[in-house]
Amino acid sequence: MPRVAAPDPVRLTPGGLLLGGRRQLLYGGEVQYYRLCRPGERAARREARWAAGLDAALDAGMNCISTYVPWDFHAPRPEVLRFSGEADLPRFLQLCAERGLKVLLKPGPFINSEWPCGVGTFGAVPAWFKRRHPEALARGPDGRPVTTDLLGRPRGRQPSLFSPVFRSAVARWIDGLAPRIAPFVESRTVFGLQLDNETNFYFLDRYAVDHSAPALAYYRHWLRKRYGDLAALDAAYGRRHASFDRVRPPTGPPPRGCGEGERRRHQDWFDAGKDGIADYQAFLRSLWEERSFREPALVFFTNDSPHTFPPGFGRDHLLLWDPKTKSRAGLPLLDAYPKQLPTTTVPADRPFLTAFSSRRFAAAASAYSFAGRPPLGDSKCYSAELQGGLFEVPWLARPLPVPAATTEHVLCQHFGRGSAMALVYVLCGGRNRDRTPYFGNAAVDPRGRRGPRFEVLRRYGRLVATHGVALLESREVLSPVAVGIDSRFDAPIGAEAPLPARILVDVACGAFGWLEDAGLNPAVLDLRSCSEESLASLRLLVLANAEVLAAASAERLVSWVEGGGHLVNLIGRGTLDEFQRGGTGTEHAFARGLLGGGRPLGRPFRRRLRDLRVWLRLPGGASGRLRAGDWVQAYSVTDARPLAFLGGGSSRTLGAPVAWTTPHGAGRVTHFGFSPAAPFATSDWFRAPRADLLRARALARWLAAASRIEPLLWVEDARGTAWARRHPAGAFLFVQSRAARAATLEVRLADRTVLGLPPDRPVRIDSLLDGKSLGALPLAERLSLPLGPYATAVLWLTPEDADRRASSPRPVPGGRASAGR
């Protein structure tokens, strides 16, 4: 096959992608051609349905779309590969090209997508392949094939990523697909290929998969590379093995109080899984490159949903998204689904998941080596799936309740954190292969009707059309504050603390929202890849501590604190290093030195279903009951000042300390044996009494004041959150409301000069989502903003006497949206 080359190659820059030499903010949605057709229908009707979906994208102000390419849809039988009729992918791509829509193709082989028969079927490896080749299936510890089907049926069986039989079949699938899409890469319609989809062993528990022969062979080869010889492995694990070929992986979480050898064994099982996924994605990329699809003619992408499952789903030990391994084969794409539970009608179960994850994925993108060139070191965030509804639950026969406000909050957070590509999943609902509905709550439902979510998409399309380039040119205004995690260590360690994965996701996301609510817009720092320079720019670091810290990271933190930094440590104490060495009495310098002011007192307190409460008593500040989440550890404190206590009926009945602070060198350490950010981690944020949120806000601001940090921008009375982006011509102000009713939010700006706005002149305000002028902001640093229930706003602020033409960025051509629409 000749080399596939576009006349103007794609360029990856810190300000986004350049397609055809032009920078534009890519905004689009998923339009699945295979769900918008019916077997045996006339071509004209089929194309009309496809065209209606693409025209809906244009009407929403979008300039690109995405779609999976299901292997089983195009290969219904062995040796049959069809690209005509309902499977006429080239015709669908031609319709996109005629409308000027760019396309992200997602050819799998695994696509999930609840295809072909709804949730649990997880496409799109052909059923005939899985029946013909049982030796290629992923297997559990008992040797039986694993299944993603909710009822355990064989239709949910999946192949092992390590099977050579499966990989050979994938190569044949790509052989048949590549010639059909090559012309659309050359014409610049298709700008990217996503490698597989959310590759994490099918969202199954890591201990349940994969124990097939090829997967175990990979695992044992990985151990040989890590340890070199059997003696080193035996010494690390504290047990003898006859040979590497006799090493068995763990099949369940470690027991409480296990030793370092057992903990290391579990961490290795998780690490080997992540490296195995990276190798599999590299294999997929090599297949495309062997067929002459290479960067910079297009971009290779990977993607993932960086979240945990709620307890009770049998998936407590997922492989979390890992930026180090998932960024090897492609530019990482975010899949953000903050609303997945049917128990509430609020917009999100994890209100700050999108904002927190957007920061993490931007950092991962900055480390990606595009077309073999050095990493940029600075990047925007790219997304493949921003929540645009949710799939149907089989026993309810209707989609889970996901209000339009969910998509509104997700878009506001993603654009506000620096998006270069925002794709909504899905734009158009459709039909599964068994004709059951899919995403009936999408912006465009399976019957083609446009619902309330479509108007949300149209409003943000107006923002992209008028100020998309300016958003790409802007920089977020940050406080010298960060939320820190160490993304590598998500394996369970047999400790009393919450699972590391829940600390790295739930506690960290809550901490992000806690700081943002207080007017302290935080960065997100992954200790795995941070440098001394990135730490030096901070005065306050809130660390979601999962108990394991690499020795080098611990040493950097100790030096930073001794140099004047303020470390706020949540939950874990960092007693273990990257080799799982440590424990009580043998901690490395981090726990021994920085957290030596307190020792755990007995076992932690736990409570299900409802949060524990502690009594907060700040020196010279607020006091009262504080929500503490479902886990609290008491301490015996020496040489430190307690900040919070067990009890909470009143200040006269205080129990043991659960939080304390102490100077250390030129800096300070504050430790919480609970999560003070608990109200911000779940849907409770939308319903919590203002008093609870304001008390948590007072605590965050007390910690900031101890670090000589002033709040930048906030919403009074904890009715929502606000943040800003700075541009040479003005500033963007993003606001989201948590109120279930229409309310007027009072937005406070501590210092407008931080946004590049003059301190002595009024500021003109334009609402970019509806194209209205809101008049001028006087010299008083307060803005009254009426918003509907759970609504968002994006405002453009410019000096009142500035030349309007000079201060308004030029519109971005593309789509049908315009400023006045």
Residue, then its C-alpha position, 0 to 999 in steps of 0.5 A: m500500500p502506498r504511503v498515506a499522506a495529507p497535503d498539509p500534515v497535522r501539527l500538534t502545538p501547545g495551543g491545539l491541533l493545526l489542521g490544514g495549516r489552521r488552528q481551530l478548537l475542535y468541537g463535535g459529537e458522536v454520530q454512529y452510522y451503524r446505529l442510524c440505519r435499518p437492514g434492507e432499507r433503501a439507500a436514499r432513506r439511509e443517507a437521509r438519516w445519516a445526513a440528518g445526524l450530520d446536519a444536527a452537528l452543524d446546527a449545534g455549531m460543531n466542526c467535527i464528529s467521531t464514530y466507531v467502526p464496528w468490526d462485527f458490523h462489517a464482518p458478519r461472517p468469516e471471510v466476509l467484509r462488507f462496505s456497502g449498503e448499511a455498512d457503506l462507511p466510505r459514503f458516510l465519510q463522503l457526507c462528512a467531507e461535503r459538510g466540512l466536518k472533520v472526523l475522528l475514526k475509532p476502529g477498535p478492534f474493541i469499541n465497547s459502545e454497548w454494542p451490539c445489544g446494549v449494556g454488557t455486550f461490549g463490542a465489536v469483536p465478531a461473535w463468530f471469531k470468539r466461537r471459533h477460537p476459544e483459545a483466544l478468550a480472556r479467562g479468569p483465575d478458574g480458567r473459565p472465559v470471563t464475560t462482560d454480560l450482566l447475566g454472565r451469558p457467553r455473548g459477553r465473552q472477550p478476547s485476550l489482548f495477548s492472544p496471537v490468534f486474536r492479534s492475527a485476526v485484528a491485522r486482517w480486519i485492518d487490512g480490509l479497512a485501511p484502503r477504505i479510509a485512506p482517501f479520507v485521510e489524504s483529503r484531511t477529512v479523517f484527522g485521527l485514529q483512536l487505538d482501541n477504546e478504554t483499554n483496561f481489561y473490559f472494566l473488569d476487576r484486575y484480579a478477575v482478568d486476564h489469566s489466559a495462557p498468553a496473558l500469563a506468559y506475558y506476565r512472567h516475561w514481564l517479571r523476568k525483565r523486572y527482576g532478572d533472575l529467580a533469586a531476585l524475585d524470591a527475595a522481593y516476594g519472600r517466597r520460593h518459586a520453582s521457576f518463572d513459569r510456575v509463578r502465579p499472579p494474585t487472584g484477590p486483594p491482599p489480606r490486611g496487615c500483609g508484608e511487603g513481599e505480598r504487597r509488592r506481588h500485587q503491585d507487580w500484577f497491576d504494573a504488568g497489566k498497565d505495561g501489557i495494555a501499552d504494548y497492545q496499543a503499540f501493536l495496534r499502532s504498528l499495524w496502521e503504520e505498516r499500512s502507511f498510516r503515520e503521523p503527521a498525516l494524522v494523529f493516533f489517539t488513546n482514551d480512557s475513563p479515569h474513574t472508579f466504580p461505586p462499591g458493590f459493583g464487583r469492580d473495586h480493583l480496576l486498572l486506573w488510567d495511567p498517564k505514563t503508559k497510556s500516552r506511549a502509543g497515542l495522544p491521550l483522550l479524556d472520557a468524562y462521565p460524572k453522572q452514572l447513578p440513578t439515585t439522584t436527579v442532580p447533574a453529577d455524582r462526581p461534580f469535579l471529575t471533569a475539571f480534575s481529569s481535564r488537568r491530568f489529561a492535559a499534563a499527559a498530552s504535554a508528554y506525548s511524542f507526536a510524529g517522533r518529535p520531542p514532547l511539547g512540555d505544554s498542552k491543552c486537553y483533548s476529549a473523545e467522550l464528554q457525557g451527552g446522556l447514558f445508555e439504557v438499563p435493560w430491566l428498566a427499558r429506558p436510559l438512566p436519568v442524566p439531565a441536560a445540566t450534566t452535559e452543561h457542567v461537563l462542557c463548562q468545566h472542560f472548555g474552562r480548563g483548556s480544551a483543544m478538542a471536545l467531543v460529546y458522546v453521543l450526539c445522536g441516539g440510535r438503535n442497537r443491532d437487536r433494535t433496542p434503543y440506545f441513548g434515548n436521552a441524547a441531544v437527538d433521540p433515536r427518532g431524530r427529535r431534538g431535546p433540551r440537551f441539544e440547546v446546551l450543545r448549541r449554546y456552547g457551539r456559539l462560544v466555539a464559533t465566536h471565541g474558539v481561537a481565543l480560548l486556545e490562546s488563553r491561559e487559566v489563572l491559577s493560584p500557587v496551589a495544587v492537588g497532588i497524587d501519585s498515579r502509579f500506586d493504585a493496587p490495594i495494599g491490605a491497609e486499614a485506609p480506603l482503597p488507593a484507587r478511591i483516594l486517587v480519584d474520589v478524594a483527589c477530585g473532592a479536594f480539587g472542588w474544595l479548593e476551587d470553592a474557596g477561590l483557590n484555583p488549583a493545578v493538578l500535580d502527579l508526583r510520578s512525573c513532577s519536577e523540583e521546578s513544578l513544586a517550586s512554583l507552589r506554596l500549598l500542596v494538598l496531597a491525596n495520599a494513598e500510603v505509597l510514595a516513591a522515595a524520590s517523590a518523598e525526598r522532593l516533598v521533604s525538601w520543598v516543605e523545608g524550603g517553605g512549602h505547606l503540605v496538606n496531607l489527606i488520609g494516608r501517611g506515605t509509610l511505604d516506598e515504591f517497593q512496598r517497603g516500610g510500615t509501622g516504625t520503618e517509614h521512609a523520611f516522608a512519614r518519619g519526618l513530615l508526619g512524625g507529629g502524630r501517631p495513629l490511635g487505634r483503628p479508624f472509624r468507618r460508616r457506610l451510607r452517611d458521612l461521619r462528622v468531626w469538630l473543627r476548631l481553627p486557631g483564631g478562626a471558625s469552629g463547628r461540625l465538619r463533614a469528614g466522609d466515611w473514614v476517620q483516623a484518630y491520632s495521638v499528637t505530640d509537638a503539633r497543634p490539633l485542628a479537628f477532633l472526634g466527637g462533635g456534639s459540642s466543643r466541650t465533648l471533644g475526643a482525640p485529634v483527627a487533624w493537626t498542623t506543625p511547622h517544619g523547617a521554613g514550611r508547614v505540614t498539616h495532616f488530616g486523618f479524614s477528607p475535609a473535602a468530603p462534601f465536594a466529592t459526591s452528588d452531596w455537593f448539590r444538596a449540602p447545607r450552605a453552612d457545611l460548605l462555608r465551614a469547609r471553605a473557611l478551613a481551606r482559606w485558613l490553610a491558604a492564609a498560613s501559606r500567604i495565599e489570597p483567594l482569587l475568584w469565588v461565588e458568595d454563599a457557596r452557591g457555585t464555583a467560578w474560575a477564569r482564563r486570561h487572554p491578551a484582549g480580555a478575560f474569560l470568566f466561567v461560572q457554574s451553579r449548584a442551585a436546583r432553582a433559579a438564583t442570582l450568584e454573587v461572583r467576587l473577584a479579589d484582584r482584577t489585575v490578575l486577569g489583565l484588566p485595568p483596576d481603575r476602569p469599568v469592564r464590559i461584560d458579554s455573555l458568550l453562550d447567548g450572545k448578550s451584553l450584560g453591561a459594565l462591571p463597575l469598580a466594585e469587585r462584585l458581579s451579580l449573575p442571574l442563572g437558571p437551575y444548575a446553569t452555567a455561564v461563560l463571560w467575556l470581560t474587556p475594558e469598557d473603553a477598549d476598541r471593540r473590534a480590537s478586543s473581540p477575537r475573530p470568529v472561527p469559520g466552520g459549521r452553521a453557528s454564528a454569534g447572533r444565532 
